[in-house]
Amino acid sequence: MRERTGKKKTRLETWLKSAATPVFLVSVSRRVLFFNAGCQQLTGWTADEVVGEVVEFGSNAEPQSLRALITALCPPPEALAGRELDVPVFVPNKTGGHAAKLVRFIPIRGGHDHVTSVLGLISPLPTPPTDQPQSLSLRYHAELSALRWSLRQRYGLKTVIAQSPPMRRVLEQVGLARASHVSVHFVGPRGAGKEHLARAIHQESESPVGSFVPLDCRQSPFSLLQTLKRLLHPEADDVPSGALRPRTLFLIDVEQMPRDAQERLLAEYQSDGTNVTRRMPLPRLISSSTEHLPDAVEDERLLPDFCLLLTTLTIAVPTLHERGDDLLLLAQAFLESSNRGADRQIGGFADSVWPPLREYAWPGNLDELSLVVQEARERCTAPVIGLEDLPLRFRAGLEAQSIGPPQRELDEPPIPPLEDHLAGIERDVIRRALKKAKRNKTLAAKLLQIKRNVLLRRITTLGITDDE
């Protein structure tokens, strides 16, 4: 009897290994245990390459990489916790391309009803889509995966997450910047992702050699000039080579750059065409600011020629609040990025979390969202983040936002336009002078220390009548 059972087990295992239907098995510790012939035919990877790999729940892997495959094979944390799920995924092929498939994750239970592994069955996406209820976290995971593939194909962008109308123009401009070497300036609020976009232009441009060097323009003039000298004119034995050579110089808060540093950069870049002694080409200039640079020129904080040097292409970056549903995909993306290398995987956010995330104004933009997601992840002990996991400062900010400004601010009178305010003061002073001069306009003009014809014009302009 025992021998017959062993033979059946061997036959079943042999049949599963050779089956054309893609089937795989992942342990509760997220290690691939089984990868059959159907999976190998679909993906181009062999069982020897895949079995033993640890899978991670995410969507930010390089296309056609083994990591992209094992990311697609990862069961959602809810499946590892015992819930059977259908999840649409993009399954990559080793030789190129990908296929949209549906993976049914079936928890396998051992003694004491504990989940020991998860069986994955890969099938075509149903048409129409399955009616199985799906959590918003899985829906946004699937949408995020689809968006990443779309952005790679259309714009060549691997790290930017955006689909809202305000960001479409930004994506088009970033695409133009990637294909050229012109200077680019980003203007937008703090935390809106300006440096991330600058890095995307640098990393995904056609030139592969050279480093990205961020430079804070708020530092002291002496430090800034020394840094520029070191970057633009290294010593003979200090000339960087390969990827270490500065290829992009990113000027942060450039509207605050000291005048001496502006003049230094202008001199370097305006004379570059005639400088035959330079050891290496000048790095590309990308800059950022929180205000439009022409305003800084008008206030004489920036040199006009320096502004022109920086703004060959100007890209306005919207606030997170202006980006609509990008917020939801960005929150999912930040969470999935934090899953990489982590022992504990979090699948997304409970459905109850999305309304407060939408309602909050996000004054700190993407930086604040990233921090809130990270803190919530650290507090979370379930497969998905719940309301109770959101950090206290987020909940306090949301409550303060709903309450509105303090009552004393509401009780204060509104500030009038300056011209109206000054006209009221002038009208009051002229009336007092006329009263003291007993309506004698010549004497009133002397009291006001202005000419009589000027006083008469002001009386007419301000609408002061003789019977006042």
Secondary structure, DSSP 8 states (H G I E B T S, - for coil): -HHHHHHHHHHHHHHHHH-SS-EEEEETTSBEEEE-HHHHHHHS--HHHHTT-B----S-S-TTSHHHHHHHH---HHHHTT--EEEEEEEE-TTS-EEEEEEEEEEEE-GGG-EEEEEEEEEE--SS---S---HHHHHHHHHHHHHHHHHHHH--SS----SHHHHHHHHHHHHHHTS---EEEE--TTSSHHHHHHHHHHTSS----EEEEEETTS-HHHHHHHHHHHHS--GGG---GGGSEEEEEEETGGG--HHHHHHHHHHHHSGGG----SS---EEEEEESS-HHHHHHTTSS-HHHHHHH-SEEEE---GGGGTTHHHHHHHHHHHHHHTT-SS---EE-GGGHHHHHHS--TTHHHHHHHHHHHHHHH--SSEE-GGGS-HHHHHHHHHHHH-S-HHHHHS-----HHHHHHHHHHHHHHHHHHHTTT-HHHHHHHHTS-HHHHHHHHHHHT--TT-
